[in-house]
Amino acid sequence: MDIGDILLAQGVVTREQLSHAQQSAAPGKRVDQALVDTGVVTEDRVLKALAEELGMRFVEVDEIQIDRELLSKFPAREIFKHTLFPVSRRNGSVVVATSDPFDLDALDEVSSLSGFRLEPVLARKGDIARLIREQLGVGGDTLTELVAQRAEEDVELLEGLGEAEGELAEQAQAASVVRLVNELLVEALAQNTSDVHLEPQENSLVIRFRVDGLLRVQPISQEINFFQAAIISRLKIMAKLNIAEKRLPQDGRIKLRVQGREVDVRVSIIPMMHGEGVVLRLLDKGRMVFDLKNVGLADEMGRAFHELINLPHGIILVTGPTGSGKTTTLYSALNEIKDPAIKMITVEDPVEYQTPGISQIQVHSKIGLTFAAGLRSILRHDPDVILIGEIRDGETANAAIQASLTGHLVFSTLHTNDAAGAFTRLVDMGVEPYLVASTVEGVMAQRLVRRLCKYCKEQYIPTEDDLPRDFPRPLPEKLWKAVGCRQCQMAGYKGREGIFELLRTDEGVRQLCIERASAVQVLSYGLRNGMSTLRTDGWRKAKLGITSVDDVTRITKPDFLT
């Protein structure tokens, strides 16, 4: 009985589904794999049917008690290569988890190399791969190969060699180091990582991924410590940086295509006590969709913001800390109003996302092309809409003001904690209050909260003690909390959602600005006139089950004004 007949006999698929999968399957792909890939059946259903027919067990790898001593007796390279994981000893043989009971060559190879007789059990391929990474580390098979090379070539002597000789000796390992760095980047992208941190400690190298705004320590083999210098040199070469300079900070950029996806990597290297620390900011262009409808604005706020971005002139600011989604919001706004009849020009540092229909300028401070200088040149280029990546100083702020006064619609970002603080920040930069009042049409502050995992979020009935004092009363009948499951890697959250506050500049705000009122006074006025704060928008999304109360309190501070 072949695989198709087994699935048919077990009632997993119909004859029509099986026939269609057999005809459409790519060359070399089995029918069960084609059925899973096309979504006709789940991997669980197929594996359980095969387990029953073949007299095998189906196991959940999350429930496995790891035997580290047993794992150490198996070659890491073959474990990665065949996605097999030794589970336990049983009656003189070793139970191994596999997702493919028909790959007998893999079982024979691992059995021969390890010296154990193997008894296979079935588990999901993704679960096995994740368990292997957790136990052996990212790129564990490559590290095993590097360690073997190091032992053969007596790499210990490299520390005593001169710079040129040391560099040449490192090139002997180049192929494996390249593969190790590539595996690190692929794993980071698979986890939807925004930043990769390589942090040298006294006796180790720690790698952390920032996922959904929080850092996660990555399991990594301790052997990576021996190749810290080689890994950093490889990253420097990719970013076109000086590999001999180890005393000064360096910044660079890497453009990659990873598994068909275009990825932009910003590299920051800073010398620290125990070596050079590296942070890689990953911009996965393939995953970005600039659509104002998907940003997460509430209906009323969305309509108000839409009115602002369609004004003929003025300044519209988006504020928030680094990594709060300001660029995404601005690009979504530009896409909303983009039209062949409108000339749009941006000046950015760096240009993160290349967008058709928009002229984009890259800042080069070293040659004098700053935000302010670029903006002065832009005004001679007959634009209708201008995007300034960030207002950092008084010169740029005044240039933006002049652009607005000459009839242009100007978008930009500002680093303030809330919308009200943008007015005082511009005045502090040296802009005259009456100019700020007459040109700034609106300010939107934003943050990103984590989105609850839709597979495992759990309802509960809230009590007074569960919620902060500023949570809206009366309490809702139900809220949701994070739990954690296989789909979200036990985090309880998957993805992020924006929360916003929008302050439109009416006559009251303009008067307060001219009077040099404080941010607290501007905020108080906004609240009295119905402005929704970040905290309020967060509570709204918590009540809708989009995020949790815990994450809103983590990201925002209480509204102390009423």
N, C-alpha and C positions, 0 to 999 in steps of 0.2 A: 504493500500500500504506500503510494507516494504522499507527499505533504498535502497536496490539494485534496486527495481522497480522505486523509485524516481529518482535515478541517471540515469537509463536507459531512463526513460521518458523525462528527461531534456537533453538528448543527451551528458551526461558527459562521459559515457563509452559505449563500444559496448557489445553485449551479450557475445561474446567470452571472453573479458576482465573480465566481471563480473563473468562468470562461473569459470574462472581460479582462480580469487581471492577468491571465495567462497570455492573452493576445497583446496587451499593452505593456507588459513588463519589459524593462530594458534588458539587453543581452547580458547574461551572466547573473541576473538578479532572480532569486527564488520567488515563487509565487506568494509565499507567506510574507516576505519582506515587501513585495509590491502592494499587497493588501493593506499592510500597516502604513506604508508611506502615503498611500492615497486616502487614508482615513476611513476605509470601508470597515475595518475592525481595529480594536486596540491591541497593543502589544501584550497586555495582560491576558486578554481572551485567547490569543494565539498560543502563548506560553503555557497557559493552564490546560488547553486542549492537548497540546503536544505532551505535556507532563503526564496527563491521564492515559493517553494512548501508549506511551513508551514506558510507563511504570516508573516515572521519576517524580521527585518532589519539586514543588514550586516554593521558593523561600522569599521572604522580605529581608533584604540585606541590612536594613536599619535595625533589625532585631538580632543581628549576629554579634556574638561576643568575639572580639578580635583576639587571635592568638599570635602575638608579635613574634614569638620564637619560631612558630611554624612558618609564618610569612617570610622570615629572614632566610629560610632554607630554599626559597624559590627564586629563580633569576628574575630581577625586576624587568629586564628588557622584554622577556617573553610574557610576563603578566600584562604589561602595557600593550604589547603587540597583539595579543589574542584576547584581551579583555576577559581574563580569567582571574578568580580570586580564591585562594585557599581558605576554607571556612573552618574546618575542624578535622581531627583524627577520628577514624571510626573503623573498628575491627581490622586494624592493620593497613588500612588505606586512608587516603586524604580526600575529604569532601571538598570539591571545588565548584564555585558558582560560575555558570556560563549562561549566555543568552542564546547559544546556538548548539543544540544537542547533536547536530549533524556534522560539525567541524571536527572530525575524528583526528585529522592530521595535527591540529593544535593540541588536542589532549595527549596524543602520542609524543609530540615534541616536548611538552612540558613534563610529562611523566619521565621521559628519557633523561632530561637535563636535571631534574630534581631527584630522581631515584625512587619516587613514590608511585604506588599504584593509585590511580585517580578514580573517584566516584563522582560523576557530575550531578549537580542539581541546577534547576533553572531559576533565573532571576532576570529582571529588566536590565537591558544593556546600559542605559543611562545611569541606573543605580550602581551597577558594578563599576563603571568608569569613575563615578564620583567617589566611591569608596576607595578605589585604587589611588586617586589623587590625594584624598585625605590621609591615607596611611603611608604612601611613598612620596608624596609631594608632587608639585607641578614639575614636569620634565624629569621625573625620577629615573626613567630609563636612560635619558641622555646623560644625566649625572653619573650613573653607573659606568657608562662608557668612558666619560672623562676621567673618573677615578682610576680606571684601568690604564688609560693612557698615561696618567700622571705617575703611576707606580712604575710603568715601563720606562718612562723618559726621565725619571728622577727630577721632577719639576721643582723640588725643594731648592735646587741650585739657582733658580731664577732670581730669587731675592738678592743674590749677591752680584748679579750681572749688571752691566751698564744699560742705559736707556735703550740704545739702538739694538743691542743684543737681546735684551729682555723683550722688546717688541717683536723681534723676529721669532723668538722662542714661543711667544704667545700665538703667533700665526700658525704654528704647527697644530694647534687645537682649534683653529678657526671654524672648521666645518661644524664641529660639535657645539661650540659656543654660539654660533649663529643659530643652530637648531634650538638650543636651550632658550635663547632670547625670543625666538619666534614662538615657541611653545608657551612662554610666559604671556606674550601679547595675545595669542589666540585664546588662552584660558581667561584672561581679563575681559576680552570682548564677549566670550560665552556667558560670563556672569553680569553683563551690562555694567561694567566698571567705568566710572568717570575718571578716576585717578589711580595710578599705581605708585606706591611708595616703596622705595628700596632704601632701608635704613641700616647703616652699619653700626653694630654694637661692638663692645670690647672683644667678644669672642664669637660673634655670630653675625649673620646678615638676616634681618627681618624683612619680609615682604608683606605689605598690606594693600588690600584693594578697597577703594571707597565705592560702596554699592548703595544706592538710594540714600546718599548723604552720610552714611556711617562707615567707619573703617572696619574691615575684617582681616584678621591675621590669616595668612595663607599657609597651609601645611607645606613644608619644604624640607628636603633632606639636608642634614647638617653638612654633607659634603660640598654644598654650594659655597660654603665659606672659603674654600680653597680657590674658587674661581671668581671671587668678587671683583678683582681688578680687571679680569678678562671680560666679564659681563659689562662693566661700566665703560671699558674701552670700546666694546662693540657698539654700545648705545651712542657714545660720542662720535664714532665713525659714521653711524647712520644719520646723526644730526649735524654732520659736517662741523664738529667742534674740534678744538685742539686737544688731542689725547695726552700730550706731554704736560699740559697745564693742570696741576692738581692743587694750586693754592688759591685760585680766584673763582668766584661763581661764574657759571656759563649758562647761556640760554640758547636753545636751538629748536629745530622743528624737523619732524620726519613725516614724509608722505608715504603711505603704505596702501597696498591692496591686499586685504586679508579675506580669503575664501570668497572672492568676488565683491567684497564690500570695500569702498574707499574710506580710509581712516586717516585722520590728521592727528599727529601726536606732537604735543608741545613738551619740550624737555627742559627741565630746570635742574642744574647740578650745583650743589653748594658744599664746599669743604667743611667737614665736621671733625670732632675729636678723634674718631676712630676710622676715618676714611671719608669718601665723598658720598653724600646723600643725594638720591635721585628721585624726582617726582615726574611722572609722565601723565599729562592730561590728555585723555583719549576723546577725540571728537569723531564719533561714528556717523558720517554723513548719510549713510544709507538708512539709518533709523530715524532721521529727523524729518518731521512733517510740519511745515510752517502754515498752520491753518488756525485762524483766530477762534473758530468754533471748538477746536480741541484743546485750547489753552486752559479752560476751566472757569471762565468768568460766569458769574450768576447772570440771569437774564437781564435784570435792570442795569447792572453794572456794565454788561456787555453792550447794551444799547447806548449808554452814556459814553463809553470809550469809543464806540463806532462813530458817534457824533464828533468827538474830539479829533479823530484821525482824518476826518473829512473836512476839517476847517481849511480855509485858503492860506492862512499864515499863523504863526505863533510857535511856541515851544511846548513840546509834550515830553515829560520826563518819566522814566521808569527807574525806581530806586530799589536797593536791596544789596545784600552782601554778595561776594563772589560765589558763583554757583547756584544762584537763586532763580535762574531761568529768564533773566532780563533780555538777553540776546534773542532767545526764542520768541518772546512776546513781541519784541520790536520787529523782527523779521516777519512774523505772522501779520503784524499791522501793515507792513510795507506790501506784503503779498495781497492783502485785502484791498488796498487802494491802487495797486499796480495797474497801469494802463498805458497803451502805446502813446497816448496824448500827453503823458506826464513824464518829465525827465527826473529820474532819481539818482542821486550820487551818495555814496557812503565813504567815510574815512574811518578806518578801523585799525586796531593794533591787538592781535593780527586779524586778517580777514578770515573768519572761522568757516563761513559757509558761502560758497560761490553760487549766486542766484542769477539766472537768466533775466534779462530785462532791467538789471540794476547795474550801474557803473560803480565799481568798488575800488577804493584806493587803500594801499597798505602803508601804514606809518613807518618811517625810517628815521628815528630820532638822531642817529649817528651822523646823518648827512643833512640834518636840519629840517626834514619833512615831519614836523610835529602835527598834532591835531589842529592847532591854531593856524600854522602855515598852510596846511592842506585845505583848511576851511576858507582861507582868504583866496586861494587859487580856485576853489570850487565855485565861488560866487561869480567868477568871470567865465564860467562854463555853462551859464544859462540853465541852472537847475530849477525845478519846482519844489522838490522834496529833498531834504538833506538828512542823513543819519550820521551823527557823530558818535563813535564808539563809546566814549566816556568823557565827561567834563571833569578834568583833573585839576585845573588851575584857573586863576583869574583871567589869563590871556585867552584860553579856550572859551571860558564862560562869556567874556565880552564879545568874542568873535561870533558866538552862537546868538547873542542878543542882537548884534548888528545884522546878522543874516535874517533873523525874524523880522526886524524893523524894515528891511528892504523887500518884504513881501514873500518870504519863503516859509514853508512849514518845516520845522526842525524837530527831529527826534533825537534823544540822547539818554544816557544813563548817568546816575549819580549815586555815590555811596553814602546813603543816609539810612537810619533805622526805620523811618516811617515817611509818609507822604508830606506831613506838615514840616518836617525838618529840612526839606529841599529848599524852601524859600529862605530860611536863615542861612543855610549853607552857601547859597549863591551870594547873598549879601556879605558873608564872611570872606568870600573870595575877592571882594572888591567891586562887585557890580552895584550900581546905584539902586536903592530900593524902588524908586519909581519906574526904572527900566524893567526890573524883575516883575513888578506888578502889572505892567502893561504888555509884557510879552509871554509870560508863562501861562498857558491856558489850562493845564491840568497836570497832576502828578499821580502816578500809580505806584504804590509800593507792593512788593510781592515776596513770597517765600515758597518753598516747596515742602509739602508734607508727604509722608510715605502713604501709598495706597494699600489698604488692607488686601491681603491675598483672598481672591474670590473663592478659592477652594476650601479654605479652612477657617475663615473668620466666623466668630461665634457670637450669637446674640446673648444679651443679658439684660436684666431689669435693673436700672441704676437706682441707687439710694443717695440721700443727701451727703453721706460720708464719702461716696465714690467720686464726687465731682467737685471741681474748684468753686469758690464762692461766686465767681463772675459768670459761671455757666448759666444760660438763660433758664429762668423758672417760668411756669411749672416744668418739672422734669418730664422728658419724653417717656413713653411706655417702654421703649427698648433702645438700646445702643449696641454697638458691636465692638469686639476686642480681638486682638491678634492672638493666634494660637501657634501656628507653625506646622508645616507639612512638607512632604517631599517636593511639591511643586515650587515652593518658595524657599527651599533649602533651610527649613525650620526657622525662618526669620519672622514669619507671620505677615510680612509685607512684600509686595512685588510692584515695582514702579513707583512713580511720584506724581503728585497732582499740585497745581498751583493754588495758593490762597492769596487774595488781593484786597487792597483798599484803594479807593479812588477819591481824590480830592480835586474837584473842579474849582477853578478860580472865578468866583463871583465877586460882586462889588465889596462884600464884607471882607473877603480874603485879601483883595487888592488894598483896601484901606489899612488892614492890619500890617500888611507888608510895608506900605509907605511909612507907617508909624514905627517900623522896626520892632514889631511885636515878637515875642519869643515863640519857639515851636510849640510850647505847651498852650499858649494862648490861641494859636492857629488851630491846633488839634481840638481844643475845647469848643471853638466856634464851629468846626466841622461836625463834631459829635452832636451839638445842639441843632444842627441843620440836617441831620439824617445821614451823615457819612457812616458807612460800614467799615469797621476796622479789620485788620488782619485776623485778630482774635475772633471777631464775630463771624467772619467768613469761614474760619476754621471750625467753629462750633456748628455752623450750617452743614459743612461737609461731614462732620462727625455724626450728626443726626441722620444724614442720608446714608450712612454706612460706608462712605468712601474712605475715611480714615478713622483713627481712634482718638479718644480724648487724650490719651497719654502722649500721642505724637503732636497734637495741637499745643499742649502745655510745654512740650520740649522745644518747639520752634518759636512760639510767641510769648510775649509777656502780657500780664493782665492789663485790661483797660482801667486805669485808675481814675479816669475822668468820667463824669456823667453829664 
